[in-house]
């Protein structure tokens, strides 16, 4: 696995230094035989694939006339029992779930603490509490669902929120969909997608609420 230049500092490519492509001095080689069988290698691959899947989707050149027809680029994800959609323009990347460290003397339900994102401490918010979702919003549906962290591009610095499952990035046409502004907080529309009812979040309202929760 080769890393592009700007990822060299984010991920330690130990397989190229002390692994099968390096001096083969890694103490884990005796157990795993090859780096591709090692959990460190697998974790690095997951982080890269998550990041590139998000970036490549947004970097595809689509003529403006086509964008007007096919709709908006949205990330669909699950939080508890509810499926939500958020514009990919609000996202920096998707990362594996990281431990959240609580802050002393912090009583806010929304601000859960800080998480270590590639060596930097980033505020971690409870999206369920911010949206006013039921308390069971953290329950995992089945063993195939893999929780992830969304890194939001907020003015002033990134913020992370944990979600229970990610469906993927889809370009959806919201024209003619139910207007959900009065039905739920932070909701701009409600659409039906593959048998699911999906709330499309109003990114401007959401980001404003995130900033308020940090002030």
C-alpha positions, 0 to 999 in steps of 0.5 A: 500500500503506497501513501500519497504525500499528504497522508505520510504524516497522518498514518505511520506506514510501518510496513514500509519501515520495519515490515515486509517492505522494510527491514523486517524487524517488526516484532509482530511479523513472527505472529502475522507472517505478512503485514497484510494480516496485521491489525495495524495494516488493516486499520490504516487501510480502513482509514484511507479507504474511508477518506478517499471514498468521501473525497473522490465522490466530491472530486468527480467533475460533473457539469452544472447542468447535470448537477441540476438534474440529479440533485445534491451530493448527500451522505446517508447514515443511521443514528439509532433507528433514524436514517439521516442525510447531510450534504457532503460539503459539510464533511472533511472526512469519515474516520473509524470510531475513536475513544472519547475522553471526557472533560473535567467539570463539563456538564453539557450533554451535547459536548461529550469530550475530545477525540484524538484525530491523527494526533490532534484533539478535536471536540466530540459532540453527541449528534443525537442530543443536538438533534433531540433524538430518543435516548436509544440513538446509540444502539447498534442494529446488527453485527454488520453495522460499523460505527464511524465518526464524521468529521464536520468542517466547522468554522473555527476548526473540525468537530467529530460526531459518532454515527452508528452506520453509514450507507454511502454517498448518493446524489439525490434529487430533493425536488418534490420531496416532502418539506420536513421543516415543520416536522422535525428540528434541523430538517429541510426535507424528508425523502423515501430511499430504498424503503427508508424514510430519510431526514435531510438535515439543514446543514446551515442550521446544524453547523450553527447549532454546533458552533453555539454548543462549543461557545 
